[in-house]
Amino acid sequence: MSLSILYCSLGFPVNEEDKKSFLTDFKKADMDKKLDLWYYAVDQEALWEEILAEMSMIAQTANPQKGKITDEE
């Protein structure tokens, strides 16, 4: 496992340098490793789509006048 994947999988924020490192690892990898990196990135995308959808639902239930979550949960 590359350092950039380990760093990302531990929940640390990803910055431009991490992105470059990840893509460099991808370019240097053999085909099996490329597939592993690809599937890792796709899994992360799906996870963040779920998190963003959940955040959106929570925000939509917030009472805009008071900025608090309603009791509808």
C-alpha positions as CSV (number, residue, x, y, z in Angstrom):
1,M,0.0,0.0,0.0
2,S,1.4,3.4,-0.9
3,L,1.9,6.1,1.6
4,S,-0.6,8.3,-0.1
5,I,-3.3,5.7,0.2
6,L,-2.5,4.9,3.8
7,Y,-2.5,8.6,4.6
8,C,-6.0,9.1,2.9
9,S,-7.4,5.9,4.5
10,L,-6.5,7.1,8.0
11,G,-8.9,10.0,7.5
12,F,-6.3,12.8,7.0
13,P,-7.3,15.5,4.6
14,V,-6.0,15.2,1.1
15,N,-4.2,18.2,-0.4
16,E,-2.6,18.9,-3.8
17,E,0.7,17.2,-2.7
18,D,-1.2,14.1,-1.7
19,K,-3.1,14.1,-5.0
20,K,0.2,14.3,-6.9
21,S,1.7,11.5,-4.8
22,F,-1.3,9.3,-5.4
23,L,-1.2,9.9,-9.2
24,T,2.5,9.3,-9.3
25,D,2.0,6.0,-7.5
26,F,-0.7,5.2,-10.0
27,K,1.6,5.9,-13.0
28,K,4.4,3.7,-11.6
29,A,2.3,0.8,-10.6
30,D,1.8,-2.5,-12.4
31,M,-1.7,-3.3,-13.8
32,D,-2.8,-5.1,-10.6
33,K,-1.7,-2.2,-8.4
34,K,-3.4,0.3,-10.8
35,L,-6.7,-1.6,-10.4
36,D,-6.3,-1.6,-6.6
37,L,-5.7,2.2,-6.7
38,W,-8.6,2.7,-9.0
39,Y,-11.0,0.7,-6.9
40,Y,-9.8,2.5,-3.7
41,A,-10.6,5.8,-5.3
42,V,-14.0,4.7,-6.5
43,D,-14.8,3.4,-3.0
44,Q,-13.8,6.7,-1.5
45,E,-16.0,8.6,-4.1
46,A,-19.0,6.4,-3.1
47,L,-18.4,7.0,0.6
48,W,-18.2,10.7,0.2
49,E,-21.3,10.8,-2.0
50,E,-23.2,9.0,0.8
51,I,-21.7,11.5,3.4
52,L,-22.7,14.5,1.3
53,A,-26.2,13.1,0.7
54,E,-26.6,12.6,4.5
55,M,-25.4,16.1,5.2
56,S,-27.8,17.5,2.6
57,M,-30.7,15.7,4.2
58,I,-29.7,17.0,7.7
59,A,-29.4,20.6,6.3
60,Q,-32.8,20.4,4.6
61,T,-34.5,19.5,7.9
62,A,-32.9,22.4,9.7
63,N,-35.1,25.3,10.7
64,P,-33.7,28.2,8.8
65,Q,-35.1,30.8,11.2
66,K,-33.4,29.4,14.2
67,G,-30.6,27.4,12.7
68,K,-31.6,24.3,14.7
69,I,-32.6,20.8,13.6
70,T,-36.3,20.2,13.8
71,D,-37.9,17.5,15.9
72,E,-39.0,15.5,12.8
73,E,-36.0,13.2,13.0
